[in-house]
Amino acid sequence: MNNLKRFITEEEGMGTVELVLIIVVLIALVLLFKDAIIAFVNKVLGSISSNGDKVMAPK
Protein backbone atom coordinates (compact mmCIF):
# COMPACT_ATOMS: atom_id res chain seq x y z
CA MET A 1 0.00 0.00 0.00
CA ASN A 2 2.88 2.36 0.76
CA ASN A 3 4.33 1.82 -2.74
CA LEU A 4 0.97 2.74 -4.28
CA LYS A 5 0.87 6.03 -2.34
CA ARG A 6 4.39 6.88 -3.48
CA PHE A 7 3.49 6.07 -7.08
CA ILE A 8 0.39 8.28 -7.00
CA THR A 9 2.17 11.24 -5.41
CA GLU A 10 5.24 10.98 -7.66
CA GLU A 11 5.54 14.05 -9.89
CA GLU A 12 8.87 13.35 -11.57
CA GLY A 13 7.42 12.89 -15.06
CA MET A 14 5.29 16.02 -14.94
CA GLY A 15 8.17 18.29 -15.92
CA THR A 16 8.69 16.39 -19.15
CA VAL A 17 5.02 16.55 -20.09
CA GLU A 18 4.88 20.28 -19.37
CA LEU A 19 8.02 20.91 -21.43
CA VAL A 20 6.63 18.97 -24.40
CA LEU A 21 3.34 20.89 -24.21
CA ILE A 22 5.19 24.23 -24.16
CA ILE A 23 7.24 23.20 -27.20
CA VAL A 24 4.11 22.12 -29.07
CA VAL A 25 2.40 25.46 -28.33
CA LEU A 26 5.48 27.41 -29.47
CA ILE A 27 5.69 25.43 -32.73
CA ALA A 28 1.97 26.02 -33.34
CA LEU A 29 2.41 29.77 -32.79
CA VAL A 30 5.37 29.90 -35.16
CA LEU A 31 3.42 28.06 -37.84
CA LEU A 32 0.40 30.29 -37.29
CA PHE A 33 2.35 33.55 -37.53
CA LYS A 34 5.04 32.37 -39.95
CA ASP A 35 4.37 35.04 -42.58
CA ALA A 36 4.35 37.86 -40.02
CA ILE A 37 7.59 36.60 -38.44
CA ILE A 38 9.31 36.37 -41.84
CA ALA A 39 8.16 39.88 -42.79
CA PHE A 40 9.39 41.28 -39.46
CA VAL A 41 12.80 39.60 -39.75
CA ASN A 42 13.21 40.79 -43.34
CA LYS A 43 12.32 44.35 -42.30
CA VAL A 44 14.82 44.31 -39.42
CA LEU A 45 17.60 42.81 -41.52
CA GLY A 46 16.90 45.25 -44.33
CA SER A 47 17.10 48.14 -41.91
CA ILE A 48 20.37 46.86 -40.50
CA SER A 49 21.94 46.42 -43.92
CA SER A 50 20.78 49.81 -45.22
CA ASN A 51 21.96 51.66 -42.11
CA GLY A 52 25.17 49.67 -41.63
CA ASP A 53 27.31 52.25 -43.39
CA LYS A 54 26.21 54.89 -40.87
CA VAL A 55 27.37 52.77 -37.98
CA MET A 56 30.72 51.84 -39.53
CA ALA A 57 31.52 55.34 -40.90
CA PRO A 58 34.43 57.09 -39.17
CA LYS A 59 33.57 60.26 -37.30
PyMOL Python script that loads the backbone (N, CA, C, O; Angstrom):
from pymol import cmd

cmd.read_pdbstr("""\
ATOM      1  N   MET A   1       0.822  -1.199   0.000  1.00  0.00           N
ATOM      2  CA  MET A   1       0.000   0.000   0.000  1.00  0.00           C
ATOM      3  C   MET A   1       0.868   1.266   0.000  1.00  0.00           C
ATOM      4  O   MET A   1       0.510   2.269  -0.619  1.00  0.00           O
ATOM      5  N   ASN A   2       1.988   1.213   0.686  1.00  0.00           N
ATOM      6  CA  ASN A   2       2.885   2.363   0.755  1.00  0.00           C
ATOM      7  C   ASN A   2       3.479   2.671  -0.626  1.00  0.00           C
ATOM      8  O   ASN A   2       3.651   3.834  -0.989  1.00  0.00           O
ATOM      9  N   ASN A   3       3.791   1.618  -1.389  1.00  0.00           N
ATOM     10  CA  ASN A   3       4.327   1.824  -2.736  1.00  0.00           C
ATOM     11  C   ASN A   3       3.307   2.499  -3.648  1.00  0.00           C
ATOM     12  O   ASN A   3       3.666   3.327  -4.485  1.00  0.00           O
ATOM     13  N   LEU A   4       2.035   2.144  -3.483  1.00  0.00           N
ATOM     14  CA  LEU A   4       0.973   2.743  -4.284  1.00  0.00           C
ATOM     15  C   LEU A   4       0.845   4.238  -3.983  1.00  0.00           C
ATOM     16  O   LEU A   4       0.666   5.040  -4.899  1.00  0.00           O
ATOM     17  N   LYS A   5       0.935   4.613  -2.718  1.00  0.00           N
ATOM     18  CA  LYS A   5       0.867   6.029  -2.341  1.00  0.00           C
ATOM     19  C   LYS A   5       2.033   6.803  -2.944  1.00  0.00           C
ATOM     20  O   LYS A   5       1.856   7.911  -3.450  1.00  0.00           O
ATOM     21  N   ARG A   6       3.217   6.218  -2.889  1.00  0.00           N
ATOM     22  CA  ARG A   6       4.392   6.878  -3.478  1.00  0.00           C
ATOM     23  C   ARG A   6       4.232   7.039  -4.978  1.00  0.00           C
ATOM     24  O   ARG A   6       4.593   8.075  -5.535  1.00  0.00           O
ATOM     25  N   PHE A   7       3.690   6.016  -5.638  1.00  0.00           N
ATOM     26  CA  PHE A   7       3.489   6.070  -7.082  1.00  0.00           C
ATOM     27  C   PHE A   7       2.486   7.158  -7.469  1.00  0.00           C
ATOM     28  O   PHE A   7       2.684   7.861  -8.460  1.00  0.00           O
ATOM     29  N   ILE A   8       1.428   7.294  -6.702  1.00  0.00           N
ATOM     30  CA  ILE A   8       0.391   8.282  -7.002  1.00  0.00           C
ATOM     31  C   ILE A   8       0.903   9.697  -6.776  1.00  0.00           C
ATOM     32  O   ILE A   8       0.581  10.603  -7.545  1.00  0.00           O
ATOM     33  N   THR A   9       1.698   9.896  -5.730  1.00  0.00           N
ATOM     34  CA  THR A   9       2.174  11.242  -5.412  1.00  0.00           C
ATOM     35  C   THR A   9       3.442  11.622  -6.163  1.00  0.00           C
ATOM     36  O   THR A   9       3.893  12.764  -6.071  1.00  0.00           O
ATOM     37  N   GLU A  10       4.021  10.691  -6.899  1.00  0.00           N
ATOM     38  CA  GLU A  10       5.245  10.978  -7.658  1.00  0.00           C
ATOM     39  C   GLU A  10       4.940  11.965  -8.772  1.00  0.00           C
ATOM     40  O   GLU A  10       3.989  11.777  -9.531  1.00  0.00           O
ATOM     41  N   GLU A  11       5.749  13.022  -8.871  1.00  0.00           N
ATOM     42  CA  GLU A  11       5.543  14.054  -9.890  1.00  0.00           C
ATOM     43  C   GLU A  11       6.783  14.220 -10.764  1.00  0.00           C
ATOM     44  O   GLU A  11       6.956  15.272 -11.380  1.00  0.00           O
ATOM     45  N   GLU A  12       7.622  13.242 -10.833  1.00  0.00           N
ATOM     46  CA  GLU A  12       8.873  13.351 -11.571  1.00  0.00           C
ATOM     47  C   GLU A  12       8.655  13.514 -13.068  1.00  0.00           C
ATOM     48  O   GLU A  12       9.387  14.264 -13.714  1.00  0.00           O
ATOM     49  N   GLY A  13       7.674  12.834 -13.630  1.00  0.00           N
ATOM     50  CA  GLY A  13       7.422  12.888 -15.061  1.00  0.00           C
ATOM     51  C   GLY A  13       6.647  14.112 -15.503  1.00  0.00           C
ATOM     52  O   GLY A  13       6.545  14.367 -16.703  1.00  0.00           O
ATOM     53  N   MET A  14       6.103  14.870 -14.584  1.00  0.00           N
ATOM     54  CA  MET A  14       5.289  16.025 -14.938  1.00  0.00           C
ATOM     55  C   MET A  14       6.107  17.110 -15.641  1.00  0.00           C
ATOM     56  O   MET A  14       5.583  17.796 -16.518  1.00  0.00           O
ATOM     57  N   GLY A  15       7.350  17.276 -15.283  1.00  0.00           N
ATOM     58  CA  GLY A  15       8.173  18.288 -15.923  1.00  0.00           C
ATOM     59  C   GLY A  15       8.352  18.018 -17.403  1.00  0.00           C
ATOM     60  O   GLY A  15       8.336  18.944 -18.214  1.00  0.00           O
ATOM     61  N   THR A  16       8.520  16.773 -17.753  1.00  0.00           N
ATOM     62  CA  THR A  16       8.694  16.393 -19.150  1.00  0.00           C
ATOM     63  C   THR A  16       7.428  16.672 -19.951  1.00  0.00           C
ATOM     64  O   THR A  16       7.496  17.206 -21.058  1.00  0.00           O
ATOM     65  N   VAL A  17       6.289  16.317 -19.402  1.00  0.00           N
ATOM     66  CA  VAL A  17       5.024  16.548 -20.092  1.00  0.00           C
ATOM     67  C   VAL A  17       4.794  18.044 -20.286  1.00  0.00           C
ATOM     68  O   VAL A  17       4.373  18.474 -21.360  1.00  0.00           O
ATOM     69  N   GLU A  18       5.065  18.830 -19.264  1.00  0.00           N
ATOM     70  CA  GLU A  18       4.883  20.276 -19.373  1.00  0.00           C
ATOM     71  C   GLU A  18       5.815  20.868 -20.421  1.00  0.00           C
ATOM     72  O   GLU A  18       5.410  21.738 -21.192  1.00  0.00           O
ATOM     73  N   LEU A  19       7.048  20.408 -20.454  1.00  0.00           N
ATOM     74  CA  LEU A  19       8.017  20.907 -21.433  1.00  0.00           C
ATOM     75  C   LEU A  19       7.579  20.567 -22.851  1.00  0.00           C
ATOM     76  O   LEU A  19       7.681  21.408 -23.744  1.00  0.00           O
ATOM     77  N   VAL A  20       7.100  19.369 -23.069  1.00  0.00           N
ATOM     78  CA  VAL A  20       6.631  18.968 -24.402  1.00  0.00           C
ATOM     79  C   VAL A  20       5.426  19.803 -24.814  1.00  0.00           C
ATOM     80  O   VAL A  20       5.324  20.203 -25.973  1.00  0.00           O
ATOM     81  N   LEU A  21       4.511  20.074 -23.887  1.00  0.00           N
ATOM     82  CA  LEU A  21       3.342  20.892 -24.215  1.00  0.00           C
ATOM     83  C   LEU A  21       3.746  22.323 -24.562  1.00  0.00           C
ATOM     84  O   LEU A  21       3.175  22.919 -25.475  1.00  0.00           O
ATOM     85  N   ILE A  22       4.714  22.876 -23.853  1.00  0.00           N
ATOM     86  CA  ILE A  22       5.187  24.227 -24.157  1.00  0.00           C
ATOM     87  C   ILE A  22       5.815  24.268 -25.545  1.00  0.00           C
ATOM     88  O   ILE A  22       5.577  25.205 -26.308  1.00  0.00           O
ATOM     89  N   ILE A  23       6.611  23.262 -25.873  1.00  0.00           N
ATOM     90  CA  ILE A  23       7.242  23.203 -27.202  1.00  0.00           C
ATOM     91  C   ILE A  23       6.188  23.086 -28.292  1.00  0.00           C
ATOM     92  O   ILE A  23       6.304  23.734 -29.333  1.00  0.00           O
ATOM     93  N   VAL A  24       5.175  22.283 -28.075  1.00  0.00           N
ATOM     94  CA  VAL A  24       4.106  22.123 -29.067  1.00  0.00           C
ATOM     95  C   VAL A  24       3.370  23.444 -29.278  1.00  0.00           C
ATOM     96  O   VAL A  24       3.062  23.801 -30.415  1.00  0.00           O
ATOM     97  N   VAL A  25       3.088  24.166 -28.210  1.00  0.00           N
ATOM     98  CA  VAL A  25       2.402  25.456 -28.333  1.00  0.00           C
ATOM     99  C   VAL A  25       3.281  26.458 -29.080  1.00  0.00           C
ATOM    100  O   VAL A  25       2.785  27.200 -29.926  1.00  0.00           O
ATOM    101  N   LEU A  26       4.580  26.487 -28.778  1.00  0.00           N
ATOM    102  CA  LEU A  26       5.478  27.406 -29.472  1.00  0.00           C
ATOM    103  C   LEU A  26       5.559  27.095 -30.962  1.00  0.00           C
ATOM    104  O   LEU A  26       5.549  28.010 -31.785  1.00  0.00           O
ATOM    105  N   ILE A  27       5.639  25.826 -31.314  1.00  0.00           N
ATOM    106  CA  ILE A  27       5.687  25.434 -32.726  1.00  0.00           C
ATOM    107  C   ILE A  27       4.388  25.834 -33.425  1.00  0.00           C
ATOM    108  O   ILE A  27       4.416  26.317 -34.557  1.00  0.00           O
ATOM    109  N   ALA A  28       3.249  25.635 -32.754  1.00  0.00           N
ATOM    110  CA  ALA A  28       1.967  26.021 -33.340  1.00  0.00           C
ATOM    111  C   ALA A  28       1.897  27.529 -33.573  1.00  0.00           C
ATOM    112  O   ALA A  28       1.384  27.973 -34.600  1.00  0.00           O
ATOM    113  N   LEU A  29       2.410  28.321 -32.626  1.00  0.00           N
ATOM    114  CA  LEU A  29       2.411  29.775 -32.787  1.00  0.00           C
ATOM    115  C   LEU A  29       3.307  30.209 -33.939  1.00  0.00           C
ATOM    116  O   LEU A  29       2.957  31.109 -34.703  1.00  0.00           O
ATOM    117  N   VAL A  30       4.458  29.568 -34.061  1.00  0.00           N
ATOM    118  CA  VAL A  30       5.369  29.903 -35.162  1.00  0.00           C
ATOM    119  C   VAL A  30       4.718  29.571 -36.501  1.00  0.00           C
ATOM    120  O   VAL A  30       4.805  30.356 -37.444  1.00  0.00           O
ATOM    121  N   LEU A  31       4.079  28.435 -36.587  1.00  0.00           N
ATOM    122  CA  LEU A  31       3.421  28.064 -37.842  1.00  0.00           C
ATOM    123  C   LEU A  31       2.243  28.987 -38.148  1.00  0.00           C
ATOM    124  O   LEU A  31       1.975  29.298 -39.309  1.00  0.00           O
ATOM    125  N   LEU A  32       1.551  29.418 -37.113  1.00  0.00           N
ATOM    126  CA  LEU A  32       0.402  30.292 -37.293  1.00  0.00           C
ATOM    127  C   LEU A  32       0.815  31.682 -37.769  1.00  0.00           C
ATOM    128  O   LEU A  32       0.161  32.271 -38.629  1.00  0.00           O
ATOM    129  N   PHE A  33       1.900  32.199 -37.207  1.00  0.00           N
ATOM    130  CA  PHE A  33       2.346  33.554 -37.525  1.00  0.00           C
ATOM    131  C   PHE A  33       3.612  33.567 -38.379  1.00  0.00           C
ATOM    132  O   PHE A  33       4.387  34.522 -38.329  1.00  0.00           O
ATOM    133  N   LYS A  34       3.820  32.516 -39.155  1.00  0.00           N
ATOM    134  CA  LYS A  34       5.039  32.371 -39.948  1.00  0.00           C
ATOM    135  C   LYS A  34       5.257  33.549 -40.894  1.00  0.00           C
ATOM    136  O   LYS A  34       6.363  34.085 -40.965  1.00  0.00           O
ATOM    137  N   ASP A  35       4.229  33.954 -41.611  1.00  0.00           N
ATOM    138  CA  ASP A  35       4.371  35.044 -42.578  1.00  0.00           C
ATOM    139  C   ASP A  35       4.710  36.363 -41.883  1.00  0.00           C
ATOM    140  O   ASP A  35       5.539  37.128 -42.376  1.00  0.00           O
ATOM    141  N   ALA A  36       4.081  36.630 -40.755  1.00  0.00           N
ATOM    142  CA  ALA A  36       4.354  37.862 -40.020  1.00  0.00           C
ATOM    143  C   ALA A  36       5.771  37.857 -39.458  1.00  0.00           C
ATOM    144  O   ALA A  36       6.438  38.892 -39.459  1.00  0.00           O
ATOM    145  N   ILE A  37       6.235  36.714 -38.982  1.00  0.00           N
ATOM    146  CA  ILE A  37       7.593  36.604 -38.442  1.00  0.00           C
ATOM    147  C   ILE A  37       8.616  36.824 -39.551  1.00  0.00           C
ATOM    148  O   ILE A  37       9.598  37.541 -39.358  1.00  0.00           O
ATOM    149  N   ILE A  38       8.391  36.215 -40.706  1.00  0.00           N
ATOM    150  CA  ILE A  38       9.314  36.372 -41.836  1.00  0.00           C
ATOM    151  C   ILE A  38       9.358  37.823 -42.292  1.00  0.00           C
ATOM    152  O   ILE A  38      10.434  38.352 -42.570  1.00  0.00           O
ATOM    153  N   ALA A  39       8.198  38.474 -42.373  1.00  0.00           N
ATOM    154  CA  ALA A  39       8.156  39.879 -42.792  1.00  0.00           C
ATOM    155  C   ALA A  39       8.899  40.761 -41.785  1.00  0.00           C
ATOM    156  O   ALA A  39       9.628  41.672 -42.179  1.00  0.00           O
ATOM    157  N   PHE A  40       8.720  40.498 -40.500  1.00  0.00           N
ATOM    158  CA  PHE A  40       9.393  41.285 -39.461  1.00  0.00           C
ATOM    159  C   PHE A  40      10.908  41.110 -39.533  1.00  0.00           C
ATOM    160  O   PHE A  40      11.656  42.085 -39.456  1.00  0.00           O
ATOM    161  N   VAL A  41      11.354  39.866 -39.682  1.00  0.00           N
ATOM    162  CA  VAL A  41      12.796  39.600 -39.746  1.00  0.00           C
ATOM    163  C   VAL A  41      13.397  40.249 -40.996  1.00  0.00           C
ATOM    164  O   VAL A  41      14.477  40.835 -40.930  1.00  0.00           O
ATOM    165  N   ASN A  42      12.713  40.149 -42.117  1.00  0.00           N
ATOM    166  CA  ASN A  42      13.211  40.788 -43.338  1.00  0.00           C
ATOM    167  C   ASN A  42      13.290  42.302 -43.178  1.00  0.00           C
ATOM    168  O   ASN A  42      14.245  42.920 -43.649  1.00  0.00           O
ATOM    169  N   LYS A  43      12.313  42.904 -42.528  1.00  0.00           N
ATOM    170  CA  LYS A  43      12.318  44.347 -42.297  1.00  0.00           C
ATOM    171  C   LYS A  43      13.496  44.749 -41.410  1.00  0.00           C
ATOM    172  O   LYS A  43      14.189  45.726 -41.695  1.00  0.00           O
ATOM    173  N   VAL A  44      13.718  43.992 -40.337  1.00  0.00           N
ATOM    174  CA  VAL A  44      14.817  44.305 -39.418  1.00  0.00           C
ATOM    175  C   VAL A  44      16.163  44.133 -40.115  1.00  0.00           C
ATOM    176  O   VAL A  44      17.036  44.993 -39.999  1.00  0.00           O
ATOM    177  N   LEU A  45      16.334  43.042 -40.830  1.00  0.00           N
ATOM    178  CA  LEU A  45      17.603  42.810 -41.517  1.00  0.00           C
ATOM    179  C   LEU A  45      17.831  43.827 -42.628  1.00  0.00           C
ATOM    180  O   LEU A  45      18.966  44.244 -42.861  1.00  0.00           O
ATOM    181  N   GLY A  46      16.775  44.228 -43.311  1.00  0.00           N
ATOM    182  CA  GLY A  46      16.904  45.255 -44.334  1.00  0.00           C
ATOM    183  C   GLY A  46      17.313  46.589 -43.730  1.00  0.00           C
ATOM    184  O   GLY A  46      18.132  47.314 -44.295  1.00  0.00           O
ATOM    185  N   SER A  47      16.743  46.900 -42.595  1.00  0.00           N
ATOM    186  CA  SER A  47      17.099  48.139 -41.908  1.00  0.00           C
ATOM    187  C   SER A  47      18.549  48.112 -41.441  1.00  0.00           C
ATOM    188  O   SER A  47      19.254  49.118 -41.527  1.00  0.00           O
ATOM    189  N   ILE A  48      18.981  46.987 -40.958  1.00  0.00           N
ATOM    190  CA  ILE A  48      20.368  46.858 -40.504  1.00  0.00           C
ATOM    191  C   ILE A  48      21.328  47.012 -41.675  1.00  0.00           C
ATOM    192  O   ILE A  48      22.331  47.718 -41.576  1.00  0.00           O
ATOM    193  N   SER A  49      21.019  46.355 -42.775  1.00  0.00           N
ATOM    194  CA  SER A  49      21.941  46.417 -43.916  1.00  0.00           C
ATOM    195  C   SER A  49      21.944  47.795 -44.572  1.00  0.00           C
ATOM    196  O   SER A  49      22.985  48.235 -45.059  1.00  0.00           O
ATOM    197  N   SER A  50      20.807  48.483 -44.597  1.00  0.00           N
ATOM    198  CA  SER A  50      20.781  49.808 -45.224  1.00  0.00           C
ATOM    199  C   SER A  50      21.396  50.881 -44.329  1.00  0.00           C
ATOM    200  O   SER A  50      21.883  51.892 -44.834  1.00  0.00           O
ATOM    201  N   ASN A  51      21.385  50.684 -43.029  1.00  0.00           N
ATOM    202  CA  ASN A  51      21.958  51.661 -42.111  1.00  0.00           C
ATOM    203  C   ASN A  51      23.326  51.241 -41.591  1.00  0.00           C
ATOM    204  O   ASN A  51      23.885  51.902 -40.717  1.00  0.00           O
ATOM    205  N   GLY A  52      23.856  50.172 -42.109  1.00  0.00           N
ATOM    206  CA  GLY A  52      25.167  49.671 -41.634  1.00  0.00           C
ATOM    207  C   GLY A  52      26.301  50.615 -41.934  1.00  0.00           C
ATOM    208  O   GLY A  52      27.250  50.709 -41.156  1.00  0.00           O
ATOM    209  N   ASP A  53      26.224  51.315 -43.045  1.00  0.00           N
ATOM    210  CA  ASP A  53      27.306  52.246 -43.387  1.00  0.00           C
ATOM    211  C   ASP A  53      27.364  53.424 -42.423  1.00  0.00           C
ATOM    212  O   ASP A  53      28.435  53.991 -42.203  1.00  0.00           O
ATOM    213  N   LYS A  54      26.231  53.797 -41.848  1.00  0.00           N
ATOM    214  CA  LYS A  54      26.213  54.890 -40.870  1.00  0.00           C
ATOM    215  C   LYS A  54      26.925  54.492 -39.575  1.00  0.00           C
ATOM    216  O   LYS A  54      27.593  55.309 -38.943  1.00  0.00           O
ATOM    217  N   VAL A  55      26.771  53.247 -39.203  1.00  0.00           N
ATOM    218  CA  VAL A  55      27.373  52.766 -37.976  1.00  0.00           C
ATOM    219  C   VAL A  55      28.881  52.599 -38.146  1.00  0.00           C
ATOM    220  O   VAL A  55      29.645  52.896 -37.227  1.00  0.00           O
ATOM    221  N   MET A  56      29.306  52.133 -39.299  1.00  0.00           N
ATOM    222  CA  MET A  56      30.723  51.844 -39.534  1.00  0.00           C
ATOM    223  C   MET A  56      31.494  53.051 -40.052  1.00  0.00           C
ATOM    224  O   MET A  56      32.716  52.967 -40.174  1.00  0.00           O
ATOM    225  N   ALA A  57      30.845  54.165 -40.363  1.00  0.00           N
ATOM    226  CA  ALA A  57      31.521  55.336 -40.903  1.00  0.00           C
ATOM    227  C   ALA A  57      32.376  56.005 -39.818  1.00  0.00           C
ATOM    228  O   ALA A  57      31.927  56.157 -38.682  1.00  0.00           O
ATOM    229  N   PRO A  58      33.596  56.401 -40.165  1.00  0.00           N
ATOM    230  CA  PRO A  58      34.434  57.092 -39.169  1.00  0.00           C
ATOM    231  C   PRO A  58      33.890  58.492 -38.910  1.00  0.00           C
ATOM    232  O   PRO A  58      33.298  59.127 -39.782  1.00  0.00           O
ATOM    233  N   LYS A  59      34.109  58.942 -37.695  1.00  0.00           N
ATOM    234  CA  LYS A  59      33.575  60.260 -37.300  1.00  0.00           C
ATOM    235  C   LYS A  59      34.592  61.342 -37.470  1.00  0.00           C
ATOM    236  O   LYS A  59      34.310  62.506 -37.185  1.00  0.00           O
TER     237      LYS A  59
END
""", "prot")
cmd.dss("prot")
cmd.show_as("cartoon", "prot")
cmd.util.cbc("prot")
cmd.orient("prot")
